[in-house]
Amino acid sequence: MADLTDVRDRAWSLFLEPSPPRRAAFREAAPELAAAGEEPIETFSAFNRRHLERAMQLVAEMMRLANASSDEKGLQDVLDFYERMRDRENPDLVDYALMAFITHHPRGRALVHVIPP
């Protein structure tokens, strides 16, 4: 079982992964997602109601996962979910959701210092 330091290190490394390659990979997968009946959000904006609603759905799931287990296990589950969703959703939307979780969930606040400037 990972301790809080391990979880923080993992979250930090996830945030440090460069966004442009992740966005390019998502754009390549978008037609496949659309063919599967999903409507991918290709360019995320927190000012777009539909985009924000989708991000808040992800935040709600992250909060559920964090509440379902002990502190470190719950946070590991949130980061696992984050990594899975980066392959299915716009990476900027998923980053936004993780930052909202970290900001607003009591356990998530343990990771507040892992968000790079």
C-alpha positions in Angstrom: 0.0 0.0 0.0 1.3 3.4 -1.0 1.8 6.1 1.6 0.8 9.7 1.1 4.3 10.7 -0.2 4.0 8.0 -2.9 0.6 9.3 -3.9 1.9 12.9 -4.1 4.9 11.9 -6.2 2.6 10.0 -8.6 0.2 13.0 -8.9 3.2 15.3 -9.5 4.6 13.1 -12.2 1.1 12.9 -13.9 0.8 16.7 -14.0 4.3 17.0 -15.4 3.5 14.9 -18.5 3.4 17.2 -21.4 -0.1 18.1 -22.6 0.6 18.4 -26.4 1.3 14.7 -27.0 -1.7 13.7 -24.8 -3.9 16.1 -26.8 -2.6 14.7 -30.1 -3.3 11.1 -29.0 -6.8 12.1 -27.9 -7.4 13.8 -31.3 -6.4 10.6 -33.1 -8.8 8.5 -30.9 -11.7 11.0 -31.2 -13.1 9.5 -34.5 -13.0 6.1 -32.9 -14.8 7.4 -29.8 -17.4 9.1 -32.0 -18.0 5.9 -34.0 -18.6 4.1 -30.7 -21.5 6.5 -30.0 -19.6 8.9 -27.7 -19.4 12.6 -28.4 -15.8 13.6 -27.6 -15.1 17.2 -26.5 -12.2 18.1 -28.8 -11.4 21.5 -27.4 -12.2 22.0 -23.7 -13.5 25.3 -22.2 -14.6 25.7 -18.6 -16.9 28.4 -20.0 -18.9 26.0 -22.1 -21.8 24.6 -20.1 -21.6 21.1 -21.6 -17.9 20.8 -21.1 -18.2 22.0 -17.5 -21.0 19.6 -16.8 -18.9 16.7 -18.1 -15.9 17.8 -16.0 -18.2 17.9 -12.9 -19.4 14.4 -13.6 -15.7 13.3 -13.5 -15.2 15.3 -10.3 -18.2 13.5 -8.7 -16.8 10.1 -9.6 -13.4 11.1 -8.2 -15.1 12.2 -5.0 -17.0 8.9 -4.8 -13.8 6.9 -5.3 -11.9 9.0 -2.6 -14.7 8.4 -0.1 -14.9 4.7 -0.8 -11.5 3.8 0.7 -8.9 4.9 3.2 -7.0 8.1 2.5 -4.1 6.8 0.4 -6.1 4.0 -1.3 -8.9 6.4 -2.2 -6.4 8.9 -3.7 -4.7 6.1 -5.6 -8.1 5.1 -7.0 -8.7 8.7 -8.0 -5.4 8.8 -9.9 -6.1 5.4 -11.5 -9.4 6.8 -12.7 -7.7 10.0 -13.9 -5.3 8.0 -16.0 -8.0 5.8 -17.5 -10.1 8.9 -18.4 -7.2 10.7 -20.1 -7.5 8.1 -22.8 -11.2 8.6 -23.3 -11.8 12.3 -22.7 -10.1 15.5 -23.6 -6.9 15.6 -21.5 -7.5 19.3 -20.6 -11.0 18.4 -19.3 -9.6 15.6 -17.2 -6.8 17.8 -15.8 -9.5 20.4 -14.9 -11.5 17.7 -13.1 -8.6 16.5 -11.1 -7.6 20.1 -10.1 -11.2 20.7 -9.0 -11.2 17.5 -7.0 -7.9 18.4 -5.3 -9.2 21.9 -4.5 -12.6 20.9 -3.2 -12.3 17.4 -1.6 -10.9 17.2 2.0 -8.7 14.2 1.1 -7.8 15.8 -2.3 -6.4 18.8 -0.5 -3.5 16.6 0.6 -2.4 16.9 -3.0 -2.7 20.6 -3.4 1.0 21.1 -3.6 1.4 18.7 -6.5 -0.2 21.0 -9.1 2.8 22.6 -10.9 2.6 26.3 -11.4 
